[in-house]
Amino acid sequence: MAQRKGIGENKQKDDFHVIHKVPTGDSPYVRAKHVQLVEKDPEAAIVLFWKAINAGDRVDSALKDMAVVMKQQDRTEEAIEAIKSFRDRCSKQAQESLDNLLIDLYKKCGMVDEQIHLLKQKLRMIYQGEAFNGKPTKTARSHGKKFQVSIKQETSRILGNLGWAYMQQHNYIAAEVVYKKAQMIDPDGNKACNSSLCLIKLGRFDEARSILQDVVLDGRSIINATPSSLSSSLSEESTRAKNRAEEMLHQLDQLDQYYKSEQQFSSFSSTVSPSSVPTPSFEETVVEMLDKLNNEWVPSFRSSRRLPIFEEISQLRDQLACN
């Protein structure tokens, strides 16, 4: 009877850890996770995660979990400093996920320059064959589900994040170049919309319109696909991209009409001096600068470890489109 009771108690403990996703044991890290997930006390959990790190108990997980809790408590700057201070105690395998967490923290507190620097660093690691610890894919997790991510998908994702960071700096020329490279590697509707927004900001309305129209058409074809050949998440993503593209097209039409009316007004009110010297148009200047930026993406075949995907994109340099 006593043996049966012991077995039942052990099963209840196991069920408890599975339900609450709390590791077993009584170490500092386990206590921190219990306080975080069961007792729902984030401030106390942060203190215990500190203790786990100082005790050398599951440092990789303790540092990442502590930074996440700090972010949730709007202690983003502290989380950044904690990662910088203690990442040298973490394993080599944990460094990539710590970089991803740092990028997210930089984004939340508006540290765009730091975000861009780290994104470029991650791209160089891919270029040199050092990403994913030398493996062609890695396991990622989203909403509790695991899935495989390829180097190709990761490169496009990082380029998309880099493009968005440039947009926050209002550097739409650099952002458009980066989004174009991302679309060459692994296209999706959201990045296409962002690329179109850059083109609109640069006054290249016809190019933006063409891209947005393609997003709408692609979205309709995906949405109309049979359920058996399409995942629900892909369908939702395509629907959002299509709706966004349609809204942007509507806004672009209004903007186009406004500029046409402005041009008509200017043609009646302006006079041209015979001695005036023609100057390059805004679009010509943009194209010239874009060509210069594209030249910086010319690949250099220095490393035999580089993946074939980088036959289409160029060597990444520190000075890419920073000015």
MARLUMBA-415474 format. One record per residue (C-alpha): residue in one letter; x, y, z. Coordinates in nm, 4 decimals, always signed. Layout:
<rs>
{selum = A xx = X yy = Y zz = Z}
...
</rs>
This chain:
<rs>
{selum = M xx = +0.0000 yy = +0.0000 zz = +0.0000}
{selum = A xx = +0.2837 yy = +0.2398 zz = +0.0939}
{selum = Q xx = +0.4597 yy = +0.1560 zz = -0.2322}
{selum = R xx = +0.1431 yy = +0.2307 zz = -0.4274}
{selum = K xx = +0.1033 yy = +0.5619 zz = -0.2464}
{selum = G xx = +0.4618 yy = +0.6559 zz = -0.3310}
{selum = I xx = +0.4077 yy = +0.5764 zz = -0.6977}
{selum = G xx = +0.0931 yy = +0.7908 zz = -0.6976}
{selum = E xx = +0.2715 yy = +1.0845 zz = -0.5393}
{selum = N xx = +0.5546 yy = +1.0618 zz = -0.7915}
{selum = K xx = +0.3044 yy = +1.0594 zz = -1.0777}
{selum = Q xx = +0.1333 yy = +1.3693 zz = -0.9391}
{selum = K xx = +0.4692 yy = +1.5452 zz = -0.9195}
{selum = D xx = +0.5504 yy = +1.4493 zz = -1.2775}
{selum = D xx = +0.2095 yy = +1.5699 zz = -1.3952}
{selum = F xx = +0.2605 yy = +1.8986 zz = -1.2092}
{selum = H xx = +0.5947 yy = +1.9624 zz = -1.3816}
{selum = V xx = +0.4483 yy = +1.8795 zz = -1.7228}
{selum = I xx = +0.1415 yy = +2.0993 zz = -1.6767}
{selum = H xx = +0.3355 yy = +2.4012 zz = -1.5471}
{selum = K xx = +0.6406 yy = +2.3371 zz = -1.7653}
{selum = V xx = +0.8653 yy = +2.3519 zz = -1.4589}
{selum = P xx = +1.1854 yy = +2.1441 zz = -1.4471}
{selum = T xx = +1.2272 yy = +1.8883 zz = -1.1707}
{selum = G xx = +1.4696 yy = +1.9178 zz = -0.8802}
{selum = D xx = +1.5503 yy = +2.1741 zz = -0.6115}
{selum = S xx = +1.8332 yy = +2.3759 zz = -0.7652}
{selum = P xx = +1.8366 yy = +2.7610 zz = -0.7782}
{selum = Y xx = +1.7257 yy = +2.7549 zz = -1.1418}
{selum = V xx = +1.4362 yy = +2.5188 zz = -1.0701}
{selum = R xx = +1.3204 yy = +2.7402 zz = -0.7825}
{selum = A xx = +1.3396 yy = +3.0451 zz = -1.0090}
{selum = K xx = +1.1244 yy = +2.8761 zz = -1.2745}
{selum = H xx = +0.8730 yy = +2.7699 zz = -1.0090}
{selum = V xx = +0.8423 yy = +3.1268 zz = -0.8820}
{selum = Q xx = +0.8133 yy = +3.2577 zz = -1.2393}
{selum = L xx = +0.5596 yy = +3.0096 zz = -1.3776}
{selum = V xx = +0.3669 yy = +2.8830 zz = -1.0744}
{selum = E xx = +0.3773 yy = +3.1615 zz = -0.8177}
{selum = K xx = +0.3688 yy = +3.4297 zz = -1.0918}
{selum = D xx = +0.6120 yy = +3.6569 zz = -0.9075}
{selum = P xx = +0.8449 yy = +3.8033 zz = -1.1749}
{selum = E xx = +1.0496 yy = +4.0249 zz = -0.9419}
{selum = A xx = +1.1286 yy = +3.7350 zz = -0.7086}
{selum = A xx = +1.2040 yy = +3.5172 zz = -1.0110}
{selum = I xx = +1.4613 yy = +3.7692 zz = -1.1347}
{selum = V xx = +1.6421 yy = +3.7550 zz = -0.7990}
{selum = L xx = +1.6469 yy = +3.3756 zz = -0.8105}
{selum = F xx = +1.7709 yy = +3.3711 zz = -1.1703}
{selum = W xx = +2.0603 yy = +3.5942 zz = -1.0542}
{selum = K xx = +2.1381 yy = +3.3386 zz = -0.7838}
{selum = A xx = +2.1266 yy = +3.0543 zz = -1.0371}
{selum = I xx = +2.3739 yy = +3.2382 zz = -1.2642}
{selum = N xx = +2.6119 yy = +3.3096 zz = -0.9759}
{selum = A xx = +2.5854 yy = +2.9478 zz = -0.8623}
{selum = G xx = +2.6642 yy = +2.8221 zz = -1.2142}
{selum = D xx = +2.3278 yy = +2.6414 zz = -1.2329}
{selum = R xx = +2.2020 yy = +2.6111 zz = -1.5942}
{selum = V xx = +2.3538 yy = +2.9494 zz = -1.6756}
{selum = D xx = +2.2455 yy = +2.9441 zz = -2.0417}
{selum = S xx = +1.8785 yy = +2.9066 zz = -1.9544}
{selum = A xx = +1.8932 yy = +3.1216 zz = -1.6402}
{selum = L xx = +2.0376 yy = +3.4225 zz = -1.8247}
{selum = K xx = +1.7921 yy = +3.3983 zz = -2.1146}
{selum = D xx = +1.4913 yy = +3.3483 zz = -1.8868}
{selum = M xx = +1.5956 yy = +3.6343 zz = -1.6610}
{selum = A xx = +1.6360 yy = +3.8701 zz = -1.9580}
{selum = V xx = +1.2911 yy = +3.7737 zz = -2.0874}
{selum = V xx = +1.1298 yy = +3.8406 zz = -1.7484}
{selum = M xx = +1.3141 yy = +4.1736 zz = -1.7238}
{selum = K xx = +1.1814 yy = +4.2694 zz = -2.0662}
{selum = Q xx = +0.8276 yy = +4.1862 zz = -1.9550}
{selum = Q xx = +0.8810 yy = +4.4110 zz = -1.6505}
{selum = D xx = +1.0018 yy = +4.7007 zz = -1.8712}
{selum = R xx = +1.3555 yy = +4.6617 zz = -1.7397}
{selum = T xx = +1.4967 yy = +4.6361 zz = -2.0912}
{selum = E xx = +1.8212 yy = +4.8257 zz = -2.0304}
{selum = E xx = +1.8983 yy = +4.6031 zz = -1.7312}
{selum = A xx = +1.8353 yy = +4.2946 zz = -1.9430}
{selum = I xx = +2.0798 yy = +4.4206 zz = -2.2060}
{selum = E xx = +2.3503 yy = +4.4846 zz = -1.9461}
{selum = A xx = +2.2908 yy = +4.1441 zz = -1.7868}
{selum = I xx = +2.3403 yy = +3.9628 zz = -2.1184}
{selum = K xx = +2.6547 yy = +4.1619 zz = -2.1958}
{selum = S xx = +2.7943 yy = +4.0965 zz = -1.8477}
{selum = F xx = +2.7259 yy = +3.7243 zz = -1.8203}
{selum = R xx = +2.7223 yy = +3.5867 zz = -2.1745}
{selum = D xx = +3.0870 yy = +3.4853 zz = -2.1388}
{selum = R xx = +2.9715 yy = +3.2295 zz = -1.8817}
{selum = C xx = +2.7345 yy = +3.0737 zz = -2.1352}
{selum = S xx = +2.8132 yy = +2.7952 zz = -2.3797}
{selum = K xx = +2.8982 yy = +2.8540 zz = -2.7434}
{selum = Q xx = +2.5646 yy = +2.6983 zz = -2.8400}
{selum = A xx = +2.3760 yy = +2.9664 zz = -2.6450}
{selum = Q xx = +2.5421 yy = +3.2678 zz = -2.8084}
{selum = E xx = +2.3165 yy = +3.2781 zz = -3.1146}
{selum = S xx = +1.9954 yy = +3.2785 zz = -2.9126}
{selum = L xx = +2.1433 yy = +3.5468 zz = -2.6853}
{selum = D xx = +2.2115 yy = +3.7602 zz = -2.9937}
{selum = N xx = +1.8505 yy = +3.7151 zz = -3.1042}
{selum = L xx = +1.7317 yy = +3.8212 zz = -2.7604}
{selum = L xx = +1.9632 yy = +4.1240 zz = -2.7640}
{selum = I xx = +1.8267 yy = +4.2334 zz = -3.1027}
{selum = D xx = +1.4732 yy = +4.2127 zz = -2.9656}
{selum = L xx = +1.5746 yy = +4.4161 zz = -2.6582}
{selum = Y xx = +1.7516 yy = +4.6781 zz = -2.8720}
{selum = K xx = +1.4389 yy = +4.7069 zz = -3.0838}
{selum = K xx = +1.2127 yy = +4.7563 zz = -2.7817}
{selum = C xx = +1.4183 yy = +5.0388 zz = -2.6308}
{selum = G xx = +1.4924 yy = +5.2125 zz = -2.9620}
{selum = M xx = +1.8660 yy = +5.1362 zz = -2.9820}
{selum = V xx = +1.8639 yy = +5.1225 zz = -3.3629}
{selum = D xx = +2.2390 yy = +5.1616 zz = -3.4213}
{selum = E xx = +2.3149 yy = +4.8715 zz = -3.1883}
{selum = Q xx = +2.0437 yy = +4.6653 zz = -3.3552}
{selum = I xx = +2.1895 yy = +4.7285 zz = -3.7017}
{selum = H xx = +2.5419 yy = +4.6445 zz = -3.5847}
{selum = L xx = +2.4330 yy = +4.3110 zz = -3.4389}
{selum = L xx = +2.2196 yy = +4.2213 zz = -3.7414}
{selum = K xx = +2.5175 yy = +4.2805 zz = -3.9701}
{selum = Q xx = +2.7302 yy = +4.0674 zz = -3.7399}
{selum = K xx = +2.4794 yy = +3.7814 zz = -3.7673}
{selum = L xx = +2.4808 yy = +3.8138 zz = -4.1458}
{selum = R xx = +2.8602 yy = +3.7890 zz = -4.1486}
{selum = M xx = +2.8391 yy = +3.4718 zz = -3.9409}
{selum = I xx = +2.6049 yy = +3.3209 zz = -4.1996}
{selum = Y xx = +2.8307 yy = +3.4387 zz = -4.4791}
{selum = Q xx = +3.1325 yy = +3.2747 zz = -4.3129}
{selum = G xx = +2.9467 yy = +2.9489 zz = -4.2419}
{selum = E xx = +2.9460 yy = +3.0005 zz = -3.8641}
{selum = A xx = +2.5701 yy = +3.0291 zz = -3.8048}
{selum = F xx = +2.3586 yy = +2.7466 zz = -3.6610}
{selum = N xx = +2.6823 yy = +2.6064 zz = -3.5146}
{selum = G xx = +2.7791 yy = +2.4934 zz = -3.8647}
{selum = K xx = +2.4527 yy = +2.3078 zz = -3.9334}
{selum = P xx = +2.2255 yy = +2.3735 zz = -4.2346}
{selum = T xx = +1.9128 yy = +2.4056 zz = -4.0181}
{selum = K xx = +1.8203 yy = +2.4798 zz = -3.6590}
{selum = T xx = +1.5189 yy = +2.4032 zz = -3.4413}
{selum = A xx = +1.3093 yy = +2.7058 zz = -3.3484}
{selum = R xx = +1.0052 yy = +2.7396 zz = -3.1278}
{selum = S xx = +0.6967 yy = +2.9553 zz = -3.1713}
{selum = H xx = +0.3789 yy = +2.9447 zz = -2.9620}
{selum = G xx = +0.4964 yy = +2.6220 zz = -2.8011}
{selum = K xx = +0.5576 yy = +2.4434 zz = -3.1325}
{selum = K xx = +0.8956 yy = +2.3374 zz = -3.2691}
{selum = F xx = +0.9888 yy = +2.3741 zz = -3.6351}
{selum = Q xx = +1.2994 yy = +2.3701 zz = -3.8535}
{selum = V xx = +1.4525 yy = +2.6899 zz = -3.9929}
{selum = S xx = +1.6929 yy = +2.6815 zz = -4.2870}
{selum = I xx = +1.9902 yy = +2.9102 zz = -4.3470}
{selum = K xx = +1.7985 yy = +3.0570 zz = -4.6396}
{selum = Q xx = +1.4990 yy = +3.1461 zz = -4.4227}
{selum = E xx = +1.7201 yy = +3.2860 zz = -4.1458}
{selum = T xx = +1.9132 yy = +3.5046 zz = -4.3897}
{selum = S xx = +1.5934 yy = +3.6508 zz = -4.5329}
{selum = R xx = +1.4541 yy = +3.7083 zz = -4.1831}
{selum = I xx = +1.7661 yy = +3.8932 zz = -4.0668}
{selum = L xx = +1.7734 yy = +4.1044 zz = -4.3832}
{selum = G xx = +1.4074 yy = +4.1911 zz = -4.3230}
{selum = N xx = +1.4897 yy = +4.3027 zz = -3.9686}
{selum = L xx = +1.7841 yy = +4.5056 zz = -4.0993}
{selum = G xx = +1.5589 yy = +4.6732 zz = -4.3545}
{selum = W xx = +1.3091 yy = +4.7622 zz = -4.0832}
{selum = A xx = +1.5887 yy = +4.9092 zz = -3.8671}
{selum = Y xx = +1.7026 yy = +5.1281 zz = -4.1568}
{selum = M xx = +1.3435 yy = +5.2442 zz = -4.1987}
{selum = Q xx = +1.3415 yy = +5.3592 zz = -3.8353}
{selum = Q xx = +1.6377 yy = +5.5805 zz = -3.9279}
{selum = H xx = +1.4441 yy = +5.7077 zz = -4.2326}
{selum = N xx = +1.7223 yy = +5.5634 zz = -4.4485}
{selum = Y xx = +1.4812 yy = +5.4384 zz = -4.7129}
{selum = I xx = +1.7473 yy = +5.3935 zz = -4.9808}
{selum = A xx = +1.9419 yy = +5.1435 zz = -4.7704}
{selum = A xx = +1.6207 yy = +4.9777 zz = -4.6500}
{selum = E xx = +1.4948 yy = +4.9235 zz = -5.0053}
{selum = V xx = +1.8266 yy = +4.7661 zz = -5.1095}
{selum = V xx = +1.8181 yy = +4.5270 zz = -4.8132}
{selum = Y xx = +1.4522 yy = +4.4316 zz = -4.8661}
{selum = K xx = +1.5264 yy = +4.3615 zz = -5.2325}
{selum = K xx = +1.8015 yy = +4.1185 zz = -5.1296}
{selum = A xx = +1.5717 yy = +3.9530 zz = -4.8761}
{selum = Q xx = +1.3046 yy = +3.9029 zz = -5.1413}
{selum = M xx = +1.5580 yy = +3.7444 zz = -5.3756}
{selum = I xx = +1.6359 yy = +3.4824 zz = -5.1112}
{selum = D xx = +1.2999 yy = +3.3977 zz = -4.9533}
{selum = P xx = +1.0144 yy = +3.6264 zz = -5.0640}
{selum = D xx = +0.7072 yy = +3.7010 zz = -4.8571}
{selum = G xx = +0.4244 yy = +3.9521 zz = -4.8719}
{selum = N xx = +0.5116 yy = +4.1502 zz = -4.5607}
{selum = K xx = +0.8669 yy = +4.2288 zz = -4.6741}
{selum = A xx = +0.7301 yy = +4.3172 zz = -5.0174}
{selum = C xx = +0.4950 yy = +4.5705 zz = -4.8567}
{selum = N xx = +0.7830 yy = +4.7200 zz = -4.6579}
{selum = S xx = +0.9910 yy = +4.7426 zz = -4.9729}
{selum = S xx = +0.7020 yy = +4.9209 zz = -5.1461}
{selum = L xx = +0.6758 yy = +5.1655 zz = -4.8574}
{selum = C xx = +1.0432 yy = +5.2532 zz = -4.9054}
{selum = L xx = +0.9832 yy = +5.3112 zz = -5.2757}
{selum = I xx = +0.6859 yy = +5.5347 zz = -5.1975}
{selum = K xx = +0.8998 yy = +5.7374 zz = -4.9576}
{selum = L xx = +1.1540 yy = +5.7735 zz = -5.2391}
{selum = G xx = +0.8881 yy = +5.8886 zz = -5.4846}
{selum = R xx = +0.9140 yy = +5.5758 zz = -5.7033}
{selum = F xx = +0.5395 yy = +5.5199 zz = -5.7154}
{selum = D xx = +0.5207 yy = +5.3013 zz = -6.0274}
{selum = E xx = +0.7692 yy = +5.0480 zz = -5.8869}
{selum = A xx = +0.5846 yy = +5.0410 zz = -5.5558}
{selum = R xx = +0.2503 yy = +4.9912 zz = -5.7292}
{selum = S xx = +0.3819 yy = +4.6974 zz = -5.9322}
{selum = I xx = +0.5115 yy = +4.5188 zz = -5.6211}
{selum = L xx = +0.1884 yy = +4.5780 zz = -5.4273}
{selum = Q xx = -0.0230 yy = +4.4470 zz = -5.7141}
{selum = D xx = +0.1861 yy = +4.1283 zz = -5.7164}
{selum = V xx = +0.1321 yy = +4.0873 zz = -5.3411}
{selum = V xx = -0.2443 yy = +4.1153 zz = -5.3875}
{selum = L xx = -0.2457 yy = +3.8601 zz = -5.6708}
{selum = D xx = -0.0197 yy = +3.6170 zz = -5.4835}
{selum = G xx = -0.2284 yy = +3.6528 zz = -5.1693}
{selum = R xx = -0.5484 yy = +3.5717 zz = -5.3560}
{selum = S xx = -0.3972 yy = +3.2626 zz = -5.5164}
{selum = I xx = -0.2728 yy = +3.1330 zz = -5.1786}
{selum = I xx = -0.5987 yy = +3.2085 zz = -4.9990}
{selum = N xx = -0.7977 yy = +3.0306 zz = -5.2718}
{selum = A xx = -0.5766 yy = +2.7208 zz = -5.2523}
{selum = T xx = -0.7268 yy = +2.3980 zz = -5.1230}
{selum = P xx = -0.7071 yy = +2.3522 zz = -4.7435}
{selum = S xx = -0.5109 yy = +2.0277 zz = -4.7802}
{selum = S xx = -0.2250 yy = +2.2051 zz = -4.9579}
{selum = L xx = -0.2014 yy = +2.5036 zz = -4.7287}
{selum = S xx = -0.1326 yy = +2.5544 zz = -4.3601}
{selum = S xx = -0.3605 yy = +2.7861 zz = -4.1651}
{selum = S xx = -0.0682 yy = +3.0039 zz = -4.0512}
{selum = L xx = +0.0436 yy = +3.0599 zz = -4.4114}
{selum = S xx = -0.3120 yy = +3.1473 zz = -4.5110}
{selum = E xx = -0.3418 yy = +3.4014 zz = -4.2283}
{selum = E xx = -0.0072 yy = +3.5562 zz = -4.3172}
{selum = S xx = -0.1046 yy = +3.5830 zz = -4.6839}
{selum = T xx = -0.4400 yy = +3.7369 zz = -4.5929}
{selum = R xx = -0.2722 yy = +4.0023 zz = -4.3769}
{selum = A xx = -0.0187 yy = +4.0828 zz = -4.6492}
{selum = K xx = -0.2908 yy = +4.1038 zz = -4.9160}
{selum = N xx = -0.5073 yy = +4.3329 zz = -4.7025}
{selum = R xx = -0.2100 yy = +4.5539 zz = -4.6243}
{selum = A xx = -0.1125 yy = +4.5739 zz = -4.9924}
{selum = E xx = -0.4678 yy = +4.6676 zz = -5.0911}
{selum = E xx = -0.4746 yy = +4.9446 zz = -4.8301}
{selum = M xx = -0.1352 yy = +5.0722 zz = -4.9471}
{selum = L xx = -0.2529 yy = +5.0716 zz = -5.3088}
{selum = H xx = -0.5538 yy = +5.2811 zz = -5.2072}
{selum = Q xx = -0.3286 yy = +5.5281 zz = -5.0263}
{selum = L xx = -0.0901 yy = +5.5322 zz = -5.3210}
{selum = D xx = -0.3746 yy = +5.6233 zz = -5.5568}
{selum = Q xx = -0.4648 yy = +5.9165 zz = -5.3332}
{selum = L xx = -0.1015 yy = +6.0236 zz = -5.3118}
{selum = D xx = -0.0624 yy = +5.9952 zz = -5.6874}
{selum = Q xx = -0.3664 yy = +6.2164 zz = -5.7467}
{selum = Y xx = -0.2295 yy = +6.4732 zz = -5.5037}
{selum = Y xx = +0.1058 yy = +6.4912 zz = -5.6828}
{selum = K xx = -0.0628 yy = +6.5206 zz = -6.0228}
{selum = S xx = -0.2719 yy = +6.8110 zz = -5.9017}
{selum = E xx = +0.0403 yy = +6.9742 zz = -5.7568}
{selum = Q xx = +0.2227 yy = +6.9334 zz = -6.0884}
{selum = Q xx = -0.0676 yy = +7.0854 zz = -6.2800}
{selum = F xx = -0.0699 yy = +7.3826 zz = -6.0446}
{selum = S xx = +0.3070 yy = +7.4251 zz = -6.0791}
{selum = S xx = +0.2901 yy = +7.4207 zz = -6.4597}
{selum = F xx = +0.0587 yy = +7.7234 zz = -6.4526}
{selum = S xx = +0.2394 yy = +7.9201 zz = -6.1810}
{selum = S xx = +0.6074 yy = +7.8600 zz = -6.2608}
{selum = T xx = +0.8275 yy = +8.0198 zz = -6.5242}
{selum = V xx = +1.1504 yy = +7.8827 zz = -6.6674}
{selum = S xx = +1.4530 yy = +8.1105 zz = -6.7005}
{selum = P xx = +1.6417 yy = +8.0710 zz = -7.0335}
{selum = S xx = +1.9713 yy = +8.0749 zz = -6.8460}
{selum = S xx = +1.8675 yy = +7.8079 zz = -6.5969}
{selum = V xx = +2.0871 yy = +7.4977 zz = -6.5888}
{selum = P xx = +1.9126 yy = +7.1553 zz = -6.5795}
{selum = T xx = +1.9682 yy = +6.9711 zz = -6.2534}
{selum = P xx = +1.9304 yy = +6.5978 zz = -6.1891}
{selum = S xx = +1.5815 yy = +6.4970 zz = -6.0823}
{selum = F xx = +1.5154 yy = +6.3438 zz = -5.7422}
{selum = E xx = +1.4560 yy = +6.0020 zz = -5.8998}
{selum = E xx = +1.7817 yy = +6.0206 zz = -6.0956}
{selum = T xx = +1.9701 yy = +6.0987 zz = -5.7759}
{selum = V xx = +1.8056 yy = +5.8064 zz = -5.5967}
{selum = V xx = +1.8904 yy = +5.5649 zz = -5.8780}
{selum = E xx = +2.2526 yy = +5.6791 zz = -5.8773}
{selum = M xx = +2.2820 yy = +5.6288 zz = -5.5020}
{selum = L xx = +2.1054 yy = +5.2932 zz = -5.5278}
{selum = D xx = +2.3563 yy = +5.1780 zz = -5.7907}
{selum = K xx = +2.6423 yy = +5.2748 zz = -5.5597}
{selum = L xx = +2.4880 yy = +5.0762 zz = -5.2765}
{selum = N xx = +2.4337 yy = +4.7757 zz = -5.5008}
{selum = N xx = +2.8026 yy = +4.7810 zz = -5.5912}
{selum = E xx = +2.8850 yy = +4.7259 zz = -5.2245}
{selum = W xx = +2.6952 yy = +4.3954 zz = -5.2382}
{selum = V xx = +2.9247 yy = +4.2424 zz = -5.5027}
{selum = P xx = +3.0353 yy = +3.9060 zz = -5.3602}
{selum = S xx = +3.3940 yy = +3.8124 zz = -5.2867}
{selum = F xx = +3.4712 yy = +3.4421 zz = -5.2965}
{selum = R xx = +3.7180 yy = +3.4299 zz = -5.0109}
{selum = S xx = +3.5726 yy = +3.1461 zz = -4.8060}
{selum = S xx = +3.5152 yy = +2.7934 zz = -4.9281}
{selum = R xx = +3.2654 yy = +2.7466 zz = -4.6446}
{selum = R xx = +3.0224 yy = +2.9957 zz = -4.7884}
{selum = L xx = +2.6862 yy = +2.8505 zz = -4.8841}
{selum = P xx = +2.5528 yy = +2.8615 zz = -5.2449}
{selum = I xx = +2.2845 yy = +3.1078 zz = -5.1435}
{selum = F xx = +2.5510 yy = +3.3752 zz = -5.1168}
{selum = E xx = +2.6252 yy = +3.3442 zz = -5.4880}
{selum = E xx = +2.3311 yy = +3.5856 zz = -5.5250}
{selum = I xx = +2.4050 yy = +3.8313 zz = -5.2468}
{selum = S xx = +2.7135 yy = +4.0259 zz = -5.1768}
{selum = Q xx = +2.9762 yy = +4.0515 zz = -4.9110}
{selum = L xx = +2.8452 yy = +4.2389 zz = -4.6088}
{selum = R xx = +3.0496 yy = +4.5407 zz = -4.5058}
{selum = D xx = +3.0448 yy = +4.7540 zz = -4.1973}
{selum = Q xx = +2.9818 yy = +5.0685 zz = -4.3948}
{selum = L xx = +2.6848 yy = +4.9373 zz = -4.5966}
{selum = A xx = +2.4362 yy = +5.2189 zz = -4.6378}
{selum = C xx = +2.5134 yy = +5.3726 zz = -4.2989}
{selum = N xx = +2.5464 yy = +5.7251 zz = -4.4342}
</rs>
